[in-house]
Amino acid sequence: MSRFAIGIDLGGTQVRAALVDELGNVLQRVEDRTDADAGPDPVLGQIGSLTDRLLLTCDPGAIVGIGVSAPGPLDTETGTALEIPTLRGFSNYPLRQELQKRLRLPVRLENDGIAAAIGEWQFGAGRGIANLVYVTVSTGIGGGAIADGRVVRGRKGMAGHVGHMSIAPDGIVCPCGNKGCFEAYASGTAFAKRARTRATECSETLLAQNGEVVDSRSIFAAAAAGDPLANSLVDEEAEILGRGFTNLIHIFSPEIVIMGGGLSDQFDRLRPGIQSHVSQWAMPAFRDVEVVRAALGQNSGLIGAAALAFIA
């Protein structure tokens, strides 16, 4: 008999759910815009509704469980959301316990970066690799690591907050309150903010023309059209990412670094600059580590979350 799991990816913008088989194939996927300011009950109601839609597409008896990936910090040992800044009311909230009451299925909870690392390790770009680091570069920066063939979870399951290592002492203040965080410089949010500032100082650029929104997509489009400022911004972003990835390479000694998240859609444009920084500034013994794009795309976390249910 075939077995399936449901993966849930709870984010501040969207909540997504997928029916996944034991080979990591996404059979059905549904999503909704997260009611982020409404508090836990409405959000859990959204998860329940999405789960019900998936259960209509299969034999409910074939579902082994549900894996949930969410931003943190999370105490995954107790199943508690310690603080989710993008979701109102998720402070010291017993997320796993409440979901199990509603869904009546075993629930596993994992930090979203670690869940995505598991997805890529089991079914994606890291399959068969014992040592890897996964970094998602999107609205923020998160990640996870596999070391010696084991998931690195750390105390309370809170390892992998790679966006909050400082790369610039006394630098920009990060949303977390610290100064100089990797996330404050290299996230998609920081990239777009930097571009908006520079565009106001440059009269000869395609960016911000006629009141157009400056975001990551428009920056890469302008760069592809030959805009000097946009290309300079992209090269700078690649250098900053390379700086952070080099730190992670020194810490974890992975065989590869996997880049996911929204900015990975432009990985081909970013990769040369990232790899150049690694080749120049990593210690010689680490310079052969390759940075690759996530193979599962935006499904890394969903598939990784579902994988948790199979091994529960």
TORTIDO-789565 format. One record per residue (C-alpha): residue number from 1; x, y, z. Coordinates in nm, 4 decimals. Last residue first. Layout:
N
<atom><num>NUM</num><x>X</x><y>Y</y><z>Z</z></atom>
...
END
This chain:
312
<atom><num>312</num><x>0.8551</x><y>1.0009</y><z>1.2793</z></atom>
<atom><num>311</num><x>1.0638</x><y>0.9074</y><z>0.9722</z></atom>
<atom><num>310</num><x>0.7851</x><y>0.9415</y><z>0.7159</z></atom>
<atom><num>309</num><x>0.6424</x><y>1.2490</y><z>0.8885</z></atom>
<atom><num>308</num><x>0.9763</x><y>1.4293</y><z>0.8734</z></atom>
<atom><num>307</num><x>0.9880</x><y>1.3751</y><z>0.4958</z></atom>
<atom><num>306</num><x>0.6731</x><y>1.5863</y><z>0.4663</z></atom>
<atom><num>305</num><x>0.8561</x><y>1.8826</y><z>0.6152</z></atom>
<atom><num>304</num><x>1.1465</x><y>1.8343</y><z>0.3761</z></atom>
<atom><num>303</num><x>0.9084</x><y>1.8204</y><z>0.0800</z></atom>
<atom><num>302</num><x>0.7369</x><y>2.1427</y><z>0.1830</z></atom>
<atom><num>301</num><x>1.0652</x><y>2.3134</y><z>0.2689</z></atom>
<atom><num>300</num><x>1.2315</x><y>2.2343</y><z>-0.0638</z></atom>
<atom><num>299</num><x>0.9179</x><y>2.3072</y><z>-0.2684</z></atom>
<atom><num>298</num><x>1.0207</x><y>2.6606</y><z>-0.3737</z></atom>
<atom><num>297</num><x>1.2962</x><y>2.5196</y><z>-0.5928</z></atom>
<atom><num>296</num><x>1.3499</x><y>2.1458</y><z>-0.5509</z></atom>
<atom><num>295</num><x>1.6958</x><y>2.1439</y><z>-0.7081</z></atom>
<atom><num>294</num><x>1.8395</x><y>2.4167</y><z>-0.4862</z></atom>
<atom><num>293</num><x>2.1136</x><y>2.5990</y><z>-0.6764</z></atom>
<atom><num>292</num><x>2.4785</x><y>2.5117</y><z>-0.6265</z></atom>
<atom><num>291</num><x>2.7798</x><y>2.6611</y><z>-0.4469</z></atom>
<atom><num>290</num><x>3.0879</x><y>2.4426</y><z>-0.4880</z></atom>
<atom><num>289</num><x>3.3509</x><y>2.3833</y><z>-0.2227</z></atom>
<atom><num>288</num><x>3.6936</x><y>2.3722</y><z>-0.3929</z></atom>
<atom><num>287</num><x>3.8205</x><y>2.6732</y><z>-0.1987</z></atom>
<atom><num>286</num><x>3.8109</x><y>2.5044</y><z>0.1413</z></atom>
<atom><num>285</num><x>4.1731</x><y>2.3829</y><z>0.1691</z></atom>
<atom><num>284</num><x>4.2984</x><y>2.7190</y><z>0.0423</z></atom>
<atom><num>283</num><x>4.1253</x><y>2.9229</y><z>0.3142</z></atom>
<atom><num>282</num><x>3.8209</x><y>3.0919</y><z>0.1672</z></atom>
<atom><num>281</num><x>3.8840</x><y>3.4413</y><z>0.0353</z></atom>
<atom><num>280</num><x>3.9581</x><y>3.4174</y><z>-0.3358</z></atom>
<atom><num>279</num><x>3.7777</x><y>3.1016</y><z>-0.4409</z></atom>
<atom><num>278</num><x>3.4807</x><y>3.1797</y><z>-0.2171</z></atom>
<atom><num>277</num><x>3.4605</x><y>3.5331</y><z>-0.3573</z></atom>
<atom><num>276</num><x>3.4746</x><y>3.4044</y><z>-0.7138</z></atom>
<atom><num>275</num><x>3.2083</x><y>3.1451</y><z>-0.6403</z></atom>
<atom><num>274</num><x>2.9625</x><y>3.4123</y><z>-0.5274</z></atom>
<atom><num>273</num><x>3.0434</x><y>3.6417</y><z>-0.8199</z></atom>
<atom><num>272</num><x>3.0090</x><y>3.3619</y><z>-1.0763</z></atom>
<atom><num>271</num><x>2.6886</x><y>3.2300</y><z>-0.9097</z></atom>
<atom><num>270</num><x>2.4809</x><y>3.5473</y><z>-0.9079</z></atom>
<atom><num>269</num><x>2.3665</x><y>3.5546</y><z>-1.2726</z></atom>
<atom><num>268</num><x>2.3023</x><y>3.1795</y><z>-1.2888</z></atom>
<atom><num>267</num><x>2.1322</x><y>3.1926</y><z>-0.9468</z></atom>
<atom><num>266</num><x>1.8647</x><y>3.4373</y><z>-1.0551</z></atom>
<atom><num>265</num><x>1.5746</x><y>3.2201</y><z>-0.9345</z></atom>
<atom><num>264</num><x>1.7974</x><y>3.1631</y><z>-0.6294</z></atom>
<atom><num>263</num><x>1.6893</x><y>3.5097</y><z>-0.5178</z></atom>
<atom><num>262</num><x>1.3484</x><y>3.3720</y><z>-0.4161</z></atom>
<atom><num>261</num><x>1.4778</x><y>3.1056</y><z>-0.1814</z></atom>
<atom><num>260</num><x>1.7425</x><y>2.8377</y><z>-0.2284</z></atom>
<atom><num>259</num><x>2.1216</x><y>2.8219</y><z>-0.2315</z></atom>
<atom><num>258</num><x>2.2912</x><y>2.4897</y><z>-0.1659</z></atom>
<atom><num>257</num><x>2.6463</x><y>2.4951</y><z>-0.0302</z></atom>
<atom><num>256</num><x>2.8457</x><y>2.1844</y><z>-0.1216</z></atom>
<atom><num>255</num><x>3.0890</x><y>1.9369</y><z>0.0341</z></atom>
<atom><num>254</num><x>3.0454</x><y>2.1090</y><z>0.3671</z></atom>
<atom><num>253</num><x>3.3218</x><y>2.2203</y><z>0.6054</z></atom>
<atom><num>252</num><x>3.0720</x><y>2.3465</y><z>0.8666</z></atom>
<atom><num>251</num><x>3.2313</x><y>2.6634</y><z>1.0079</z></atom>
<atom><num>250</num><x>3.4728</x><y>2.7527</y><z>0.7264</z></atom>
<atom><num>249</num><x>3.2090</x><y>2.6881</y><z>0.4605</z></atom>
<atom><num>248</num><x>2.9591</x><y>2.8949</y><z>0.6588</z></atom>
<atom><num>247</num><x>3.1967</x><y>3.1919</y><z>0.6661</z></atom>
<atom><num>246</num><x>3.2576</x><y>3.1544</y><z>0.2922</z></atom>
<atom><num>245</num><x>2.8807</x><y>3.1512</y><z>0.2348</z></atom>
<atom><num>244</num><x>2.8495</x><y>3.4856</y><z>0.4129</z></atom>
<atom><num>243</num><x>3.1216</x><y>3.6522</y><z>0.2065</z></atom>
<atom><num>242</num><x>2.9944</x><y>3.4955</y><z>-0.1150</z></atom>
<atom><num>241</num><x>2.6480</x><y>3.6335</y><z>-0.0454</z></atom>
<atom><num>240</num><x>2.8021</x><y>3.9785</y><z>-0.0001</z></atom>
<atom><num>239</num><x>2.9970</x><y>3.9443</y><z>-0.3267</z></atom>
<atom><num>238</num><x>2.6890</x><y>3.8252</y><z>-0.5168</z></atom>
<atom><num>237</num><x>2.4897</x><y>4.1216</y><z>-0.3859</z></atom>
<atom><num>236</num><x>2.7681</x><y>4.3594</y><z>-0.4950</z></atom>
<atom><num>235</num><x>2.7673</x><y>4.2110</y><z>-0.8449</z></atom>
<atom><num>234</num><x>2.3896</x><y>4.2511</y><z>-0.8597</z></atom>
<atom><num>233</num><x>2.4119</x><y>4.6136</y><z>-0.7466</z></atom>
<atom><num>232</num><x>2.6823</x><y>4.6910</y><z>-1.0040</z></atom>
<atom><num>231</num><x>2.4709</x><y>4.5300</y><z>-1.2745</z></atom>
<atom><num>230</num><x>2.1730</x><y>4.7428</y><z>-1.1723</z></atom>
<atom><num>229</num><x>2.3836</x><y>5.0584</y><z>-1.1755</z></atom>
<atom><num>228</num><x>2.5298</x><y>4.9828</y><z>-1.5186</z></atom>
<atom><num>227</num><x>2.1914</x><y>4.9032</y><z>-1.6841</z></atom>
<atom><num>226</num><x>2.2652</x><y>4.6466</y><z>-1.9552</z></atom>
<atom><num>225</num><x>1.9150</x><y>4.5150</y><z>-2.0224</z></atom>
<atom><num>224</num><x>1.9970</x><y>4.2046</y><z>-1.8154</z></atom>
<atom><num>223</num><x>2.0845</x><y>4.4365</y><z>-1.5256</z></atom>
<atom><num>222</num><x>1.7501</x><y>4.6141</y><z>-1.5604</z></atom>
<atom><num>221</num><x>1.5681</x><y>4.2802</y><z>-1.5432</z></atom>
<atom><num>220</num><x>1.7784</x><y>4.1746</y><z>-1.2423</z></atom>
<atom><num>219</num><x>1.6870</x><y>4.4948</y><z>-1.0588</z></atom>
<atom><num>218</num><x>1.3198</x><y>4.4685</y><z>-1.1570</z></atom>
<atom><num>217</num><x>1.2921</x><y>4.1187</y><z>-1.0121</z></atom>
<atom><num>216</num><x>1.4696</x><y>4.2077</y><z>-0.6891</z></atom>
<atom><num>215</num><x>1.2399</x><y>4.5008</y><z>-0.6221</z></atom>
<atom><num>214</num><x>1.2224</x><y>4.8637</y><z>-0.7322</z></atom>
<atom><num>213</num><x>0.8603</x><y>4.9611</y><z>-0.7964</z></atom>
<atom><num>212</num><x>0.8062</x><y>5.1834</y><z>-1.0986</z></atom>
<atom><num>211</num><x>0.7521</x><y>5.5548</y><z>-1.0311</z></atom>
<atom><num>210</num><x>0.8152</x><y>5.6571</y><z>-1.3899</z></atom>
<atom><num>209</num><x>1.1688</x><y>5.5162</y><z>-1.3750</z></atom>
<atom><num>208</num><x>1.2629</x><y>5.3599</y><z>-1.0421</z></atom>
<atom><num>207</num><x>1.5511</x><y>5.1635</y><z>-1.1964</z></atom>
<atom><num>206</num><x>1.6376</x><y>5.2172</y><z>-1.5618</z></atom>
<atom><num>205</num><x>1.9423</x><y>5.4158</y><z>-1.4597</z></atom>
<atom><num>204</num><x>2.1145</x><y>5.7392</y><z>-1.5566</z></atom>
<atom><num>203</num><x>2.0159</x><y>5.9922</y><z>-1.2891</z></atom>
<atom><num>202</num><x>2.1787</x><y>5.8050</y><z>-1.0008</z></atom>
<atom><num>201</num><x>2.1395</x><y>5.9073</y><z>-0.6365</z></atom>
<atom><num>200</num><x>1.7728</x><y>5.8106</y><z>-0.6096</z></atom>
<atom><num>199</num><x>1.8605</x><y>5.4759</y><z>-0.7695</z></atom>
<atom><num>198</num><x>2.1216</x><y>5.4084</y><z>-0.5008</z></atom>
<atom><num>197</num><x>1.8656</x><y>5.4236</y><z>-0.2208</z></atom>
<atom><num>196</num><x>1.6143</x><y>5.2067</y><z>-0.4052</z></atom>
<atom><num>195</num><x>1.8858</x><y>4.9537</y><z>-0.4886</z></atom>
<atom><num>194</num><x>1.9976</x><y>4.9198</y><z>-0.1263</z></atom>
<atom><num>193</num><x>1.6374</x><y>4.8606</y><z>-0.0197</z></atom>
<atom><num>192</num><x>1.5958</x><y>4.5955</y><z>-0.2902</z></atom>
<atom><num>191</num><x>1.9072</x><y>4.4044</y><z>-0.1768</z></atom>
<atom><num>190</num><x>1.8108</x><y>4.4364</y><z>0.1917</z></atom>
<atom><num>189</num><x>1.4686</x><y>4.2828</y><z>0.1273</z></atom>
<atom><num>188</num><x>1.6152</x><y>4.0092</y><z>-0.0933</z></atom>
<atom><num>187</num><x>1.8451</x><y>3.9217</y><z>0.1941</z></atom>
<atom><num>186</num><x>2.2184</x><y>4.0013</y><z>0.1687</z></atom>
<atom><num>185</num><x>2.2908</x><y>4.2934</y><z>0.4006</z></atom>
<atom><num>184</num><x>2.0522</x><y>4.2771</y><z>0.6981</z></atom>
<atom><num>183</num><x>2.0344</x><y>3.8984</y><z>0.6601</z></atom>
<atom><num>182</num><x>2.4114</x><y>3.8621</y><z>0.7079</z></atom>
<atom><num>181</num><x>2.3721</x><y>4.0539</y><z>1.0336</z></atom>
<atom><num>180</num><x>2.5635</x><y>4.3785</y><z>1.0828</z></atom>
<atom><num>179</num><x>2.4013</x><y>4.4974</y><z>1.4032</z></atom>
<atom><num>178</num><x>2.1669</x><y>4.2963</y><z>1.6241</z></atom>
<atom><num>177</num><x>1.8054</x><y>4.3911</y><z>1.6852</z></atom>
<atom><num>176</num><x>1.6458</x><y>4.0932</y><z>1.5068</z></atom>
<atom><num>175</num><x>1.5205</x><y>4.3292</y><z>1.2345</z></atom>
<atom><num>174</num><x>1.8912</x><y>4.3908</y><z>1.1580</z></atom>
<atom><num>173</num><x>2.0680</x><y>4.7175</y><z>1.2393</z></atom>
<atom><num>172</num><x>2.3193</x><y>4.8026</y><z>0.9676</z></atom>
<atom><num>171</num><x>2.6846</x><y>4.7674</y><z>1.0659</z></atom>
<atom><num>170</num><x>2.8718</x><y>4.8024</y><z>1.3942</z></atom>
<atom><num>169</num><x>3.0678</x><y>4.4894</y><z>1.3025</z></atom>
<atom><num>168</num><x>2.9848</x><y>4.3810</y><z>0.9453</z></atom>
<atom><num>167</num><x>2.9409</x><y>4.0074</y><z>0.8775</z></atom>
<atom><num>166</num><x>2.7393</x><y>3.9272</y><z>1.1898</z></atom>
<atom><num>165</num><x>2.5768</x><y>3.5848</y><z>1.2034</z></atom>
<atom><num>164</num><x>2.2029</x><y>3.6288</y><z>1.2068</z></atom>
<atom><num>163</num><x>2.1110</x><y>3.4938</y><z>0.8662</z></atom>
<atom><num>162</num><x>2.2611</x><y>3.1581</y><z>0.9595</z></atom>
<atom><num>161</num><x>1.9834</x><y>3.0737</y><z>1.2034</z></atom>
<atom><num>160</num><x>2.0644</x><y>2.7059</y><z>1.1478</z></atom>
<atom><num>159</num><x>2.0439</x><y>2.5560</y><z>1.4949</z></atom>
<atom><num>158</num><x>1.7253</x><y>2.5985</y><z>1.7022</z></atom>
<atom><num>157</num><x>1.6327</x><y>2.2350</y><z>1.7640</z></atom>
<atom><num>156</num><x>1.6014</x><y>2.3016</y><z>2.1379</z></atom>
<atom><num>155</num><x>1.9822</x><y>2.3033</y><z>2.1574</z></atom>
<atom><num>154</num><x>2.1361</x><y>2.1966</y><z>1.8278</z></atom>
<atom><num>153</num><x>1.9529</x><y>2.0737</y><z>1.5191</z></atom>
<atom><num>152</num><x>2.2247</x><y>1.9579</y><z>1.2791</z></atom>
<atom><num>151</num><x>2.0704</x><y>1.6852</y><z>1.0640</z></atom>
<atom><num>150</num><x>2.2982</x><y>1.3834</y><z>1.0364</z></atom>
<atom><num>149</num><x>2.5024</x><y>1.2403</y><z>0.7482</z></atom>
<atom><num>148</num><x>2.8348</x><y>1.3598</y><z>0.8868</z></atom>
<atom><num>147</num><x>2.6961</x><y>1.7134</y><z>0.9070</z></atom>
<atom><num>146</num><x>2.3728</x><y>1.8291</y><z>0.7426</z></atom>
<atom><num>145</num><x>2.3100</x><y>2.1995</y><z>0.7822</z></atom>
<atom><num>144</num><x>2.0187</x><y>2.4407</y><z>0.7851</z></atom>
<atom><num>143</num><x>1.9281</x><y>2.7811</y><z>0.6595</z></atom>
<atom><num>142</num><x>1.7734</x><y>3.1191</y><z>0.6971</z></atom>
<atom><num>141</num><x>1.7948</x><y>3.4564</y><z>0.5242</z></atom>
<atom><num>140</num><x>1.5134</x><y>3.7108</y><z>0.5057</z></atom>
<atom><num>139</num><x>1.2654</x><y>3.8136</y><z>0.2370</z></atom>
<atom><num>138</num><x>1.4463</x><y>3.5560</y><z>0.0224</z></atom>
<atom><num>137</num><x>1.7845</x><y>3.3900</y><z>0.0426</z></atom>
<atom><num>136</num><x>1.7524</x><y>3.0316</y><z>0.1688</z></atom>
<atom><num>135</num><x>2.0818</x><y>2.8747</y><z>0.2694</z></atom>
<atom><num>134</num><x>2.1475</x><y>2.4982</y><z>0.2759</z></atom>
<atom><num>133</num><x>2.4768</x><y>2.3665</y><z>0.4084</z></atom>
<atom><num>132</num><x>2.6064</x><y>2.0236</y><z>0.3183</z></atom>
<atom><num>131</num><x>2.7934</x><y>1.7246</y><z>0.4544</z></atom>
<atom><num>130</num><x>2.6894</x><y>1.3624</y><z>0.3951</z></atom>
<atom><num>129</num><x>2.5951</x><y>1.3941</y><z>0.0283</z></atom>
<atom><num>128</num><x>2.3816</x><y>1.1206</y><z>-0.1307</z></atom>
<atom><num>127</num><x>2.1082</x><y>1.3637</y><z>-0.2330</z></atom>
<atom><num>126</num><x>2.2234</x><y>1.7221</y><z>-0.1786</z></atom>
<atom><num>125</num><x>2.0715</x><y>1.8806</y><z>-0.4900</z></atom>
<atom><num>124</num><x>1.7300</x><y>1.7302</y><z>-0.4223</z></atom>
<atom><num>123</num><x>1.5484</x><y>1.4375</y><z>-0.2628</z></atom>
<atom><num>122</num><x>1.6888</x><y>1.3571</y><z>0.0815</z></atom>
<atom><num>121</num><x>1.9430</x><y>1.6337</y><z>0.1238</z></atom>
<atom><num>120</num><x>1.7368</x><y>1.8968</y><z>-0.0594</z></atom>
<atom><num>119</num><x>1.4303</x><y>1.8218</y><z>0.1523</z></atom>
<atom><num>118</num><x>1.6323</x><y>1.8007</y><z>0.4737</z></atom>
<atom><num>117</num><x>1.7897</x><y>2.1429</y><z>0.4057</z></atom>
<atom><num>116</num><x>1.4401</x><y>2.2805</y><z>0.3394</z></atom>
<atom><num>115</num><x>1.3203</x><y>2.1487</y><z>0.6754</z></atom>
<atom><num>114</num><x>1.6265</x><y>2.2984</y><z>0.8471</z></atom>
<atom><num>113</num><x>1.5511</x><y>2.6403</y><z>0.7001</z></atom>
<atom><num>112</num><x>1.1809</x><y>2.6188</y><z>0.7866</z></atom>
<atom><num>111</num><x>1.2400</x><y>2.5248</y><z>1.1499</z></atom>
<atom><num>110</num><x>1.0744</x><y>2.1917</y><z>1.2161</z></atom>
<atom><num>109</num><x>0.7521</x><y>2.0613</y><z>1.3706</z></atom>
<atom><num>108</num><x>0.6314</x><y>1.7008</y><z>1.3459</z></atom>
<atom><num>107</num><x>0.2590</x><y>1.6217</y><z>1.3670</z></atom>
<atom><num>106</num><x>0.0883</x><y>1.2842</y><z>1.4171</z></atom>
<atom><num>105</num><x>-0.2714</x><y>1.3037</y><z>1.2883</z></atom>
<atom><num>104</num><x>-0.5935</x><y>1.4244</y><z>1.4495</z></atom>
<atom><num>103</num><x>-0.5815</x><y>1.7518</y><z>1.2522</z></atom>
<atom><num>102</num><x>-0.7249</x><y>1.9857</y><z>1.5141</z></atom>
<atom><num>101</num><x>-0.5778</x><y>1.8393</y><z>1.8304</z></atom>
<atom><num>100</num><x>-0.2493</x><y>1.7587</y><z>1.6540</z></atom>
<atom><num>99</num><x>-0.2260</x><y>2.1197</y><z>1.5368</z></atom>
<atom><num>98</num><x>-0.2698</x><y>2.2513</y><z>1.8891</z></atom>
<atom><num>97</num><x>0.0018</x><y>2.0245</y><z>2.0285</z></atom>
<atom><num>96</num><x>0.2484</x><y>2.1106</y><z>1.7522</z></atom>
<atom><num>95</num><x>0.1972</x><y>2.4856</y><z>1.7890</z></atom>
<atom><num>94</num><x>0.2181</x><y>2.5166</y><z>2.1662</z></atom>
<atom><num>93</num><x>0.2596</x><y>2.8999</y><z>2.1518</z></atom>
<atom><num>92</num><x>0.5452</x><y>3.0611</y><z>2.3411</z></atom>
<atom><num>91</num><x>0.4886</x><y>3.3636</y><z>2.1139</z></atom>
<atom><num>90</num><x>0.2846</x><y>3.2986</y><z>1.8009</z></atom>
<atom><num>89</num><x>0.0342</x><y>3.5786</y><z>1.8633</z></atom>
<atom><num>88</num><x>0.0923</x><y>3.7743</y><z>1.5440</z></atom>
<atom><num>87</num><x>0.2884</x><y>3.5985</y><z>1.2723</z></atom>
<atom><num>86</num><x>0.5907</x><y>3.7638</y><z>1.1062</z></atom>
<atom><num>85</num><x>0.7929</x><y>3.7821</y><z>1.4290</z></atom>
<atom><num>84</num><x>0.7533</x><y>3.4098</y><z>1.5054</z></atom>
<atom><num>83</num><x>0.8596</x><y>3.3719</y><z>1.8693</z></atom>
<atom><num>82</num><x>0.8944</x><y>3.0614</y><z>2.0841</z></atom>
<atom><num>81</num><x>0.6763</x><y>2.8446</y><z>1.8628</z></atom>
<atom><num>80</num><x>0.6601</x><y>2.5314</y><z>2.0771</z></atom>
<atom><num>79</num><x>0.6800</x><y>2.1697</y><z>1.9610</z></atom>
<atom><num>78</num><x>0.8569</x><y>2.0579</y><z>2.2802</z></atom>
<atom><num>77</num><x>1.1756</x><y>1.9389</y><z>2.1100</z></atom>
<atom><num>76</num><x>1.1123</x><y>2.1683</y><z>1.8145</z></atom>
<atom><num>75</num><x>1.1645</x><y>2.4784</y><z>2.0255</z></atom>
<atom><num>74</num><x>1.1057</x><y>2.7270</y><z>1.7466</z></atom>
<atom><num>73</num><x>1.2852</x><y>3.0546</y><z>1.6733</z></atom>
<atom><num>72</num><x>1.1509</x><y>3.0564</y><z>1.4221</z></atom>
<atom><num>71</num><x>1.0040</x><y>3.0358</y><z>1.0782</z></atom>
<atom><num>70</num><x>0.7756</x><y>2.7400</y><z>1.0146</z></atom>
<atom><num>69</num><x>0.7958</x><y>2.3913</y><z>0.8651</z></atom>
<atom><num>68</num><x>0.5193</x><y>2.1474</y><z>0.9506</z></atom>
<atom><num>67</num><x>0.5283</x><y>1.7725</y><z>0.8908</z></atom>
<atom><num>66</num><x>0.2036</x><y>1.5794</y><z>0.8894</z></atom>
<atom><num>65</num><x>0.1463</x><y>1.2101</y><z>0.9385</z></atom>
<atom><num>64</num><x>0.1291</x><y>0.8622</y><z>0.7902</z></atom>
<atom><num>63</num><x>-0.1476</x><y>0.9398</y><z>0.5401</z></atom>
<atom><num>62</num><x>-0.2662</x><y>0.6186</y><z>0.3687</z></atom>
<atom><num>61</num><x>-0.5824</x><y>0.6015</y><z>0.5795</z></atom>
<atom><num>60</num><x>-0.6931</x><y>0.9349</y><z>0.4346</z></atom>
<atom><num>59</num><x>-0.7201</x><y>0.7665</y><z>0.0904</z></atom>
<atom><num>58</num><x>-0.6345</x><y>1.0447</y><z>-0.1512</z></atom>
<atom><num>57</num><x>-0.7555</x><y>1.3669</y><z>-0.3157</z></atom>
<atom><num>56</num><x>-1.0095</x><y>1.4678</y><z>-0.0504</z></atom>
<atom><num>55</num><x>-0.7316</x><y>1.4586</y><z>0.2090</z></atom>
<atom><num>54</num><x>-0.5587</x><y>1.7430</y><z>0.0241</z></atom>
<atom><num>53</num><x>-0.8567</x><y>1.9756</y><z>0.0622</z></atom>
<atom><num>52</num><x>-0.8865</x><y>1.8853</y><z>0.4296</z></atom>
<atom><num>51</num><x>-0.5205</x><y>1.9787</y><z>0.4827</z></atom>
<atom><num>50</num><x>-0.5775</x><y>2.3202</y><z>0.3252</z></atom>
<atom><num>49</num><x>-0.8746</x><y>2.3811</y><z>0.5563</z></atom>
<atom><num>48</num><x>-0.6841</x><y>2.2678</y><z>0.8641</z></atom>
<atom><num>47</num><x>-0.3896</x><y>2.4929</y><z>0.7818</z></atom>
<atom><num>46</num><x>-0.6258</x><y>2.7865</y><z>0.7357</z></atom>
<atom><num>45</num><x>-0.7925</x><y>2.7091</y><z>1.0687</z></atom>
<atom><num>44</num><x>-0.4486</x><y>2.7044</y><z>1.2280</z></atom>
<atom><num>43</num><x>-0.4057</x><y>3.0592</y><z>1.0947</z></atom>
<atom><num>42</num><x>-0.7468</x><y>3.1646</y><z>1.2257</z></atom>
<atom><num>41</num><x>-0.6685</x><y>3.0265</y><z>1.5739</z></atom>
<atom><num>40</num><x>-0.3098</x><y>3.1576</y><z>1.5965</z></atom>
<atom><num>39</num><x>-0.3664</x><y>3.5334</y><z>1.5663</z></atom>
<atom><num>38</num><x>-0.5348</x><y>3.7499</y><z>1.3031</z></atom>
<atom><num>37</num><x>-0.2323</x><y>3.9509</y><z>1.1889</z></atom>
<atom><num>36</num><x>-0.0792</x><y>3.6842</y><z>0.9649</z></atom>
<atom><num>35</num><x>-0.3918</x><y>3.5715</y><z>0.7825</z></atom>
<atom><num>34</num><x>-0.1587</x><y>3.3814</y><z>0.5536</z></atom>
<atom><num>33</num><x>-0.2455</x><y>3.3938</y><z>0.1839</z></atom>
<atom><num>32</num><x>-0.3555</x><y>3.0463</y><z>0.0832</z></atom>
<atom><num>31</num><x>-0.1948</x><y>2.7423</y><z>-0.0719</z></atom>
<atom><num>30</num><x>-0.2601</x><y>2.4041</y><z>-0.2295</z></atom>
<atom><num>29</num><x>-0.0296</x><y>2.1374</y><z>-0.3695</z></atom>
<atom><num>28</num><x>-0.1012</x><y>1.7866</y><z>-0.4957</z></atom>
<atom><num>27</num><x>0.1271</x><y>1.4988</y><z>-0.5916</z></atom>
<atom><num>26</num><x>0.4589</x><y>1.6502</y><z>-0.4802</z></atom>
<atom><num>25</num><x>0.7130</x><y>1.3709</y><z>-0.5324</z></atom>
<atom><num>24</num><x>0.9571</x><y>1.3097</y><z>-0.2486</z></atom>
<atom><num>23</num><x>0.9962</x><y>0.9383</y><z>-0.3139</z></atom>
<atom><num>22</num><x>0.7812</x><y>0.8483</y><z>-0.0136</z></atom>
<atom><num>21</num><x>0.4863</x><y>1.0433</y><z>-0.1555</z></atom>
<atom><num>20</num><x>0.3961</x><y>1.4059</y><z>-0.0903</z></atom>
<atom><num>19</num><x>0.0609</x><y>1.5806</y><z>-0.0534</z></atom>
<atom><num>18</num><x>0.1359</x><y>1.9497</y><z>-0.0251</z></atom>
<atom><num>17</num><x>0.0415</x><y>2.2458</y><z>0.1909</z></atom>
<atom><num>16</num><x>0.1223</x><y>2.6134</y><z>0.1669</z></atom>
<atom><num>15</num><x>0.0718</x><y>2.9036</y><z>0.4058</z></atom>
<atom><num>14</num><x>0.1659</x><y>3.2337</y><z>0.2483</z></atom>
<atom><num>13</num><x>0.2941</x><y>3.5732</y><z>0.3559</z></atom>
<atom><num>12</num><x>0.4253</x><y>3.5186</y><z>0.7085</z></atom>
<atom><num>11</num><x>0.5105</x><y>3.1589</y><z>0.6340</z></atom>
<atom><num>10</num><x>0.3803</x><y>2.8180</y><z>0.7312</z></atom>
<atom><num>9</num><x>0.5034</x><y>2.5427</y><z>0.5002</z></atom>
<atom><num>8</num><x>0.2949</x><y>2.2299</y><z>0.5577</z></atom>
<atom><num>7</num><x>0.3930</x><y>1.8871</y><z>0.4282</z></atom>
<atom><num>6</num><x>0.1364</x><y>1.6109</y><z>0.4158</z></atom>
<atom><num>5</num><x>0.2551</x><y>1.2538</y><z>0.4070</z></atom>
<atom><num>4</num><x>0.1777</x><y>0.9595</y><z>0.1812</z></atom>
<atom><num>3</num><x>0.2034</x><y>0.5825</y><z>0.1916</z></atom>
<atom><num>2</num><x>0.1296</x><y>0.3443</y><z>-0.0933</z></atom>
<atom><num>1</num><x>0.0000</x><y>0.0000</y><z>0.0000</z></atom>
END
